[in-house]
């Protein structure tokens, strides 16, 4: 089992534990109290757990630098600066994936980190668009990544921003003293 798979499994296990606690809390608060919030929070947590696999797996692979399978077959000559930068940015990308898994259990409260991470992804998508404009179109999967980065980032930020508002707008269950 590679490191990316281990991180993914750990993140999913943590997600299951946190959502089980929420389910028990929602059940004790009443059938309708937090069902909307829990469903939307769980959906966002699952989406982040699935999407978090990408930067972890590709970050690990990217740490091979010019020996990464994508670059090894491209015929690039050995270049220490390019290899060093590829490994550095792969490490940053791997760190971003780890941070995504770290925020999953409390995703509704990690607003600043969530927005910073997706802001970084959005800016990376802008970089890809610039490459398409100034150089050429990349292979089809990379065009798909660009769409996810440019369209998905604002969408996920919007989704996460609505979690706290739902919690505030959901009527609370009051107990008598």
N, C-alpha and C positions, 0 to 999 in steps of 0.2 A: 504494500500500500504506500503510495507516495505522500509527500507532505501536504500537498493540496487536498488530497482526499481526506487526510486526517483532520485538517482544519475544517473542511466541509462537514464531516461527520460530527465533529465537536460542536460546530455551530448549530447543526440541526438538532443534536441532542439537547443543547441548551435552549433552543427554541421550543422544543416539546415540553421541557420542564417548566419554562416560563408560561406557556399557554395553558398547561394543566392548572397552574396556580390561578390564572385569570378565570378559567372555567369554573373552578370551585368558588372563587369570589363572586362571580356573576350569578351563579346558582344560589348562593346564600343571600344575595341582594334582591333577588326576584327574577322572574323569567324575562322581563323586558328591559331591565335596568341598564345593562351594559352590552347587550347582544350586538348592536350596531357597531359600537366602538371595538369590541373584541374581534368581530369578523373583519373589519377594515384593518385593524392593527395586525391581525394574524396574516391577512393577505399580503400586506406590505412586508412583514417579517419573512414570509415564504419567498416572495419575490427577491428580497435582498439575499436570502440564503442561496437561492439558485444563481442569481447574478454574481454573487461573491465568489463563486467557483472560478469564473473567468479570470479576474486579476490574480488570483492565487495560482492557478494552473499555468497561465501564460507568464506570470512573473517568475515562477520557478524555471520554466523553460527558457525564458529570456535571459536568465543568469548565465546561460552558456555563451552569451555574446554572439560573435559571428559564427559560432558552431551551432547556434539555435537552428533547428530544421528549416525554418522559413528563410534564414539568411544563408545557410550552408549551401543550398541549391541555387542561390542567385548568382553565383560566380563573382561575388565581391572579393577584391584582394584583401589580404590581411592588413589591417590598419589599426594601430594601437589606440588612437583617439576614438575612432568609431566603436571599436570593441568595448572600450572603457565606458563610453557614454551609454551604449546599449545595456551593459550590465548594471550601471547606476540606475537608469530609468526603469529597468526591470525590477530592481530592488524597491524603488519608490512605488511602482505598480503593485508589487507583492504586499508592501506595507499598507497600501490603500485597501487591498482585499482583506487583510487581517483586521483593519479598523472597521470595515463593514460588518464583519462577524462580531466584533466587540460590541457594537451598538445595537445589534438585533434584539436582545432581551428587553431593553428599555428604549426602544426606537421612538416612542412618542415623546420622550424627555430629552433625547440627544439631538435637539434641533440644530445647534451650531455645528457640531461635527457632521451631521447628516448633510447639511447644506454645503459645508466646505468640501466634503468628499464628492458630492454630485456636481458642485461648481468646478472642481478640478477635472472631472470627467467631461463636463461641458466644454471647458477650455481646450482639453485635448481634442475634442470633436472639431472645434474651430481650427486647430492645427491641421487636422486631416483635411478639412475643407480647403484650407490654403494650399496644401499639397496637391489636391485635385485641380485647383485653379491654376497654379503655377507650373505644375509638372505634368501630371496625367492621372487618369482614373486608376485606382488600384484594383486588385481582384475583387469580385463581387462580395465575398464575405466582409471585406473591409468597408465597403459602401454601407452594408447593413450595420456594422459597428458604428459608423459615423451617424447614421439615422438614430440609433439608440442613444448615442452621446448627445446629440443636438435636440432631439425631441423627448427622449426618455428622461433626461436629467431634470428639465423643468416639470415634467409630469410627476416624477417621484417626489420632488420637493413640494409640489402642490398637494400630493396625497398625504405626505407626512404632516404638512401644515394643518390639514383638516382633522387630524386625530385629536389634538388638544381641544379644538373648538367643539367637536362632537362630545367630548367628555364634559365640557362646560354646559352644553345645551341639553344634555341628557338629564331628565329629571332625577333627582336623587331620592332614594328611599329613606324616609325619616322614621326614626324609631321613637316611641313614646318613653318618657323617663319615669 
